[in-house]
Amino acid sequence: MPIEQRYLRNIEALTEEECRTLSEARVAVAGCGGLGGSVVEALARIGVRHLRLIDADVFDETNLNRQVLCTETTVGLHKAEVAKRRILEIDSKAEPEAIVSYLDESNAADLIRGMDCVVDCLDTLESRFWLAHACQALGIPLVYGAIAGWFGQVCTVHPGDASFASIYGEPFGTSQHERLGSLPFAAYATAAVQSAEVVKVLLERPGQIRNRLLMIDLLDGSMDDVELA
């Protein structure tokens, strides 16, 4: 079957078979705000048609500075539902699933079961640890991302890789973005790297950010690797 015209600009960077693989893949995006909204946009456009969108929060005016799915018309609406609507605007053949629920220790495994990859775009340390533990238990690769101020960080964690605790230590405390703010370009840059990692995971491409943490510094214009034990 010939590739759809909408994906012609993927070819050369991706093969036709890889495009088909993406269209059949199942990806969960946990958190549909600053990072998650941009990840959803990128994955929908590159051809991932089965996206599970997990978020119980609604948009408010403080999200307008950085969250691509937040506009004056979506303030007050559920982020997961807005993300689903956006995907269908991009691709009417997509099959997004909006789950308006907070992720916690009791439901994390059920929310991601059956996925080929999970994207961590959450904003609390507790929920990040619950998600990481569920991914390890179910054998699902996890693409982690976080932002604070001018900075971002990304890594990909496969079952058996360096523990998520290597990044944060204990799962309780204050998130950095609460102290440093959240700027739009940090969200977009970090989400772009996360999206690329998801595609590499789904296509089993080399060069994934595994057992190391990619540190993005947009104030200094640099990227550095930190090895994870």
Secondary structure, 3 states (H helix, E strand, C coil): CCCCHHHHHHECCECHHHHHHHHHCEEEEECCCHHHHHHHHHHHHHCCCEEEEECCCECCHHHCCCCCCCCCCCCCCEHHHHHHHHHHHHCCCCCCEEECCCCCCCCHHHHHCCCCEEEECCCCHHHHHHHHHHHHHHCCCEEEEEEEECEEEEEEECCCCCCCHHHHCCCCCCCHHHHHCECHHHHHHHHHHHHHHHHHHHHCCCCCCECEEEEEECCCCEEEEEECC
